[in-house]
């Protein structure tokens, strides 16, 4: 689910029934979207603190290049596990 407007909420469903989500911070159609990202509930400390993800969209003929920059990562075992988990899913 995505309420695509500043202040709108979005939800993602991960394998094994876990959910993540957050808030749309800004949206410029066909250019970029910035979100507050809440990690899956299997990473409670990361989930509570959130990260910020910026998606930049660039038209490339019949396709679109999507570049993701995600900031706000911290150090520690749970943060590293969450990063690895999300890197695989985000690549898909």
Secondary structure as GFF3:
##gff-version 3
##sequence-region A 1 92
A	DSSP	beta_strand	9	13	.	.	.	ID=ss1
A	DSSP	three_ten_helix	15	17	.	.	.	ID=ss2
A	DSSP	beta_strand	19	28	.	.	.	ID=ss3
A	DSSP	beta_strand	32	38	.	.	.	ID=ss4
A	DSSP	alpha_helix	44	49	.	.	.	ID=ss5
A	DSSP	beta_strand	51	60	.	.	.	ID=ss6
A	DSSP	beta_strand	63	71	.	.	.	ID=ss7
A	DSSP	alpha_helix	77	91	.	.	.	ID=ss8
###
